[in-house]
Amino acid sequence: MTGTVTTIRGAQPAIGFFERYLTVWVALCIVCGVALGQWLPLPFQAIGRMEVAQVNLPVGVLIWVMIIPMLIKIDFTAMTQVKSQWRGIGVTLFVNWLVKPFSMALLGWIFIRHVFAPWLPAAQLDSYIAGLILLAAAPCTAMVFVWSQLCKGDPYFTLSQVALNDSIMIVAFAPLVALLLGLSAITVPWDTLITSVGLYIVVPVILAQLLRRRLLTRGNAYFQHVIARLGPYSIGALLATLVLLFAFQGQAIVGEPLVIAMLAVPILIQVFFNSGLAYLLNRRLGVAHCVAGPSSLIGASNFFELAVATAISLFGFHSGAALATVVGVLIEVPVMLLVVGVVNRSRHWYETSHSVKGERV
């Protein structure tokens, strides 16, 4: 497994320039997208009409460019390590699949349908909740490696947990989203949902793993070089998608500037709640800090690229669902850096607890 550890540690030795200032780039995309949508409405309307089976082709290409470089980093053979970290793995799976999606659906119901409802467009309430559910139902993939390194997390645990989450996501994402949309009284477009899962999870995972094997045949150094070169393309595709999204959302954003702030409230609450829950459960179970740290971060962060893509496919560029998932992108980096800081500063408190049994990692 030496090569695997090198893959994690070498791919992103520290949080990169683009990732560190992702919130700034997203804010600039908002400004650029809104401005372009107002100045050049016809070209963007033409882009919006480029669809096949309700899938926008330009966005589909951008999503693949965005997701595949992230999925190339995942080594699914790392799941053989699951048994050695079963307590930390169990906590993360519990939070990711049994707590976070349902807690987000509850928070959406509380804040969007009730607390903030008088100030939100009535026609978009269901769509906002759907976007929040999509965001919470997709566990984070690529950025987890960054968060794990920043909190000195165990690389074997991080890789095995991400590989396991991605494997589960292939079969569980669509049924879970459909269940929660149904519980929220939102019509489930099954055909579009299944198509989205195939296009944005199954096919990219297969292509990424084939490409990963091909690259590794030329040595780990070459693999790391290609991964580093692909990173900016992935971020660039994300930003280009957001410009398109805000070009279509421009009028709604200009008319309702507080919508973004209100959508951020349930997202912030669920990040702090789920990261804290995972951290405390790991401490209670005696899990080592180098496992508890990434476990709490994996439990709190989201695969926002997938959420954005699925929201656009299911509900369209103009939908509140697409806007809600973009709010997740907007606050992801600063909020997760805050959680990393809490995990690092509380290490002494965590490790001096009599409940920590010093799990071997």
C-alpha positions in Angstrom: 0.0 0.0 0.0 3.0 2.3 -0.2 2.0 3.5 -3.6 -1.5 4.2 -2.4 -0.2 6.5 0.4 2.0 8.3 -2.1 -1.1 8.8 -4.3 -2.9 10.6 -1.4 0.0 12.5 -0.1 1.6 13.4 -3.4 -1.5 14.4 -5.2 -2.2 17.4 -3.0 0.5 18.2 -0.4 -1.4 21.2 0.8 -4.6 23.0 -0.2 -3.9 24.5 -3.6 -4.3 28.1 -4.8 -7.6 27.5 -6.6 -9.1 25.4 -3.8 -8.0 27.9 -1.1 -9.8 30.8 -2.8 -12.7 28.8 -4.3 -15.2 31.0 -2.5 -13.6 34.0 -4.2 -13.8 32.4 -7.6 -17.4 31.4 -7.1 -18.2 35.0 -6.1 -16.6 36.3 -9.3 -18.6 33.7 -11.3 -21.7 35.1 -9.7 -20.8 38.6 -10.9 -19.6 37.5 -14.3 -22.6 35.2 -14.9 -25.2 37.7 -13.9 -23.6 40.4 -16.0 -23.2 38.2 -19.1 -26.8 37.0 -18.7 -28.0 40.6 -18.8 -25.7 41.8 -21.6 -25.8 38.7 -23.9 -29.2 36.9 -23.2 -29.5 35.4 -26.7 -26.3 33.3 -26.7 -27.0 31.9 -23.3 -30.6 31.1 -24.2 -29.1 29.2 -27.2 -26.8 27.3 -24.9 -29.7 26.4 -22.7 -31.6 24.9 -25.7 -28.7 22.5 -26.5 -30.3 19.4 -24.8 -30.7 15.7 -25.5 -33.1 13.7 -23.3 -33.2 16.7 -20.9 -29.4 16.8 -20.5 -27.7 20.0 -21.5 -24.8 19.0 -23.7 -22.3 21.8 -22.9 -22.9 21.3 -19.2 -22.6 17.5 -19.5 -19.1 18.0 -21.1 -18.1 20.4 -18.4 -19.3 18.1 -15.6 -17.2 15.2 -17.0 -14.1 17.5 -17.2 -14.9 18.5 -13.6 -15.5 15.1 -12.1 -13.3 12.6 -13.9 -9.9 14.1 -12.6 -11.3 13.8 -9.1 -12.4 10.2 -9.6 -9.0 9.2 -11.1 -7.5 9.7 -7.6 -9.7 7.0 -6.0 -8.2 3.6 -5.6 -11.1 1.1 -5.1 -8.7 -1.6 -4.0 -8.2 0.4 -0.8 -11.5 -1.0 0.5 -9.5 -4.0 1.7 -8.4 -1.7 4.5 -11.9 -1.2 5.8 -11.8 -4.0 8.4 -8.8 -2.4 10.2 -10.7 0.9 10.7 -14.1 -0.5 11.2 -15.2 1.9 14.0 -14.2 5.1 12.1 -15.7 3.7 8.9 -18.9 2.8 10.7 -19.3 6.3 12.2 -18.7 8.0 8.8 -21.2 5.7 7.0 -23.8 6.3 9.7 -23.4 10.1 9.4 -23.1 10.2 5.6 -26.0 7.9 4.8 -28.4 7.8 7.8 -28.0 11.2 9.4 -26.9 13.9 6.9 -29.5 13.5 4.1 -32.4 13.2 6.5 -31.2 16.0 8.8 -30.9 18.2 5.7 -34.4 17.3 4.5 -35.6 18.3 8.0 -33.7 21.5 8.1 -35.0 22.4 4.6 -38.5 21.8 5.8 -38.0 23.9 8.9 -36.2 26.9 7.3 -37.4 26.9 3.7 -41.0 25.9 4.0 -41.6 27.7 7.3 -39.1 30.1 8.8 -37.9 31.8 5.6 -41.0 31.0 3.5 -42.5 34.6 3.6 -39.3 36.0 2.0 -38.7 33.3 -0.6 -40.4 32.9 -4.0 -43.4 30.6 -3.3 -43.0 28.8 -6.6 -39.4 27.8 -5.8 -39.8 26.4 -2.2 -39.9 22.8 -3.3 -37.0 23.3 -5.7 -34.9 24.8 -3.0 -35.5 21.9 -0.7 -34.7 19.5 -3.5 -31.4 21.2 -4.1 -30.5 20.9 -0.4 -31.3 17.2 -0.4 -29.2 16.6 -3.5 -26.3 18.4 -1.8 -26.5 16.3 1.3 -27.0 13.0 -0.4 -23.7 13.1 -2.2 -20.7 12.5 0.1 -17.5 14.4 -0.7 -14.8 12.8 -2.9 -11.8 14.9 -4.0 -11.6 17.6 -1.4 -11.6 15.0 1.4 -8.0 14.3 0.6 -7.2 18.0 1.3 -9.1 18.2 4.5 -7.5 14.9 5.7 -4.0 16.2 5.1 -4.7 19.5 6.8 -5.8 17.7 10.0 -3.0 15.1 9.8 -5.5 12.3 9.0 -4.6 8.7 8.4 -4.2 8.2 4.6 -5.3 4.6 4.6 -8.5 5.5 6.3 -9.2 8.4 4.1 -8.7 6.5 0.9 -10.7 3.4 2.0 -13.6 5.6 3.2 -13.8 7.6 0.0 -13.6 4.4 -2.1 -16.4 2.8 0.0 -18.6 6.0 -0.2 -18.2 6.2 -3.9 -19.1 2.5 -4.3 -22.3 3.0 -2.2 -23.1 6.2 -4.1 -23.4 4.3 -7.3 -26.3 2.2 -6.0 -27.8 4.3 -3.2 -27.8 7.9 -4.5 -30.8 7.6 -6.7 -33.1 5.7 -4.3 -32.1 7.9 -1.4 -32.8 11.1 -3.3 -36.1 9.7 -4.5 -37.1 8.7 -1.0 -36.3 12.2 0.5 -37.9 14.0 -2.4 -41.0 11.9 -1.9 -41.0 12.6 1.8 -40.8 16.3 1.0 -43.9 15.9 -1.3 -41.7 16.7 -4.4 -42.5 14.8 -7.6 -39.6 12.4 -8.5 -38.6 12.5 -12.2 -37.3 8.9 -12.1 -36.2 8.7 -15.7 -34.1 11.9 -15.4 -32.7 10.9 -12.0 -31.6 7.5 -13.3 -30.0 9.1 -16.4 -28.2 11.6 -14.1 -26.8 8.8 -12.0 -25.6 7.0 -15.1 -24.1 10.1 -16.7 -22.5 11.7 -13.6 -21.6 8.7 -11.4 -21.5 5.3 -13.2 -19.9 6.3 -16.5 -17.4 8.7 -15.0 -16.3 6.2 -12.4 -15.7 3.5 -15.1 -13.8 5.9 -17.3 -11.8 7.3 -14.5 -10.7 3.8 -13.3 -9.8 2.7 -16.8 -7.7 5.9 -17.2 -6.2 5.4 -13.7 -5.0 1.9 -14.6 -3.6 3.2 -17.9 -1.6 6.0 -16.2 -0.3 3.8 -13.4 1.3 1.4 -16.0 3.7 4.3 -16.7 4.7 4.6 -13.1 3.6 6.6 -10.0 5.6 9.7 -10.9 3.9 10.0 -14.3 0.5 9.4 -12.6 1.1 12.2 -10.1 2.3 14.5 -12.9 -0.9 13.9 -14.9 -3.1 14.4 -11.8 -1.4 17.7 -11.1 -1.9 18.8 -14.7 -5.6 17.9 -14.7 -6.5 19.7 -11.5 -6.9 23.2 -13.0 -9.1 21.8 -15.8 -11.4 20.4 -13.1 -11.7 23.6 -11.3 -12.0 25.6 -14.5 -14.9 23.4 -15.6 -16.6 23.9 -12.3 -16.3 27.7 -12.6 -17.5 27.7 -16.3 -20.5 25.7 -15.2 -21.3 28.3 -12.5 -21.0 31.2 -14.9 -23.6 29.5 -17.1 -25.8 28.8 -14.1 -25.7 32.4 -12.9 -26.2 33.7 -16.4 -29.6 32.0 -16.3 -30.2 32.8 -12.6 -29.2 36.4 -12.9 -32.6 38.0 -12.8 -33.7 35.9 -9.8 -30.4 36.8 -7.9 -30.6 40.5 -8.6 -34.3 40.5 -7.6 -33.8 38.4 -4.5 -30.3 39.0 -3.1 -31.2 37.5 0.3 -32.1 34.1 -1.1 -28.5 33.0 -1.1 -28.1 34.0 2.6 -31.2 32.2 3.6 -30.2 29.0 1.7 -26.9 29.1 3.4 -28.4 28.8 6.9 -29.5 25.1 6.7 -26.3 24.2 4.9 -24.1 25.7 7.7 -26.2 24.1 10.4 -25.9 20.6 8.9 -22.1 21.0 8.3 -21.5 21.9 12.0 -24.0 19.3 13.3 -22.7 16.4 11.2 -19.0 17.1 11.7 -19.5 17.5 15.5 -21.6 14.4 15.7 -19.0 12.3 13.8 -16.2 13.7 15.9 -17.9 13.0 19.3 -19.0 9.5 18.2 -15.5 8.6 17.2 -14.2 9.9 20.6 -16.9 7.9 22.4 -15.8 4.8 20.6 -12.2 5.3 21.3 -11.1 6.0 17.7 -7.6 7.6 17.3 -7.6 11.3 16.4 -5.9 10.7 13.0 -9.1 8.7 12.0 -11.6 10.8 13.9 -10.5 14.0 12.1 -11.0 12.9 8.5 -14.1 10.9 9.6 -15.8 14.1 10.9 -14.7 16.0 7.7 -16.0 13.3 5.4 -19.2 13.3 7.3 -19.7 17.0 6.9 -18.6 17.9 3.3 -20.4 17.3 0.1 -19.7 16.2 -3.5 -21.1 19.5 -4.7 -20.0 18.9 -8.3 -22.4 16.0 -8.5 -25.1 17.9 -6.7 -24.9 20.8 -9.2 -24.9 18.5 -12.2 -27.9 16.5 -11.0 -29.9 19.6 -10.0 -29.4 21.1 -13.4 -30.5 17.8 -15.1 -33.5 17.3 -12.9 -34.8 20.8 -12.5 -33.0 23.0 -15.0 -30.7 26.0 -15.0 -33.4 28.3 -13.9 -34.4 26.2 -10.9 -34.1 27.0 -7.2 -32.5 23.5 -6.8 -29.6 24.5 -9.0 -29.2 27.7 -7.1 -29.3 25.9 -3.7 -26.5 23.5 -4.8 -24.3 26.5 -5.9 -24.7 28.0 -2.4 -23.1 24.9 -1.2 -20.1 25.5 -3.4 -19.9 29.1 -2.3 -19.5 28.3 1.4 -17.8 24.8 1.2 -14.2 25.9 1.5 -14.3 28.5 4.3 -16.6 26.5 6.4 -14.6 23.3 6.0 -11.4 25.1 6.8 -13.1 26.3 10.0 -14.0 22.7 10.9 -10.4 21.6 10.2 -9.2 24.3 12.6 -11.5 23.1 15.3 -10.3 19.5 14.8 -6.7 20.5 15.0 -7.0 22.8 18.0 -9.1 20.2 20.0 -6.6 17.3 19.5 -5.2 17.5 23.0 -8.7 17.5 24.5 -9.6 14.5 22.3 -6.5 12.4 23.0 -6.5 13.0 26.8 -10.0 11.6 27.1 -10.1 8.2 28.9 -12.5 7.0 26.2 -9.8 7.0 23.5 -8.2 3.6 23.5 -5.5 4.4 21.0 -6.8 2.5 18.0 -3.9 1.2 16.0 -3.7 2.8 12.6 
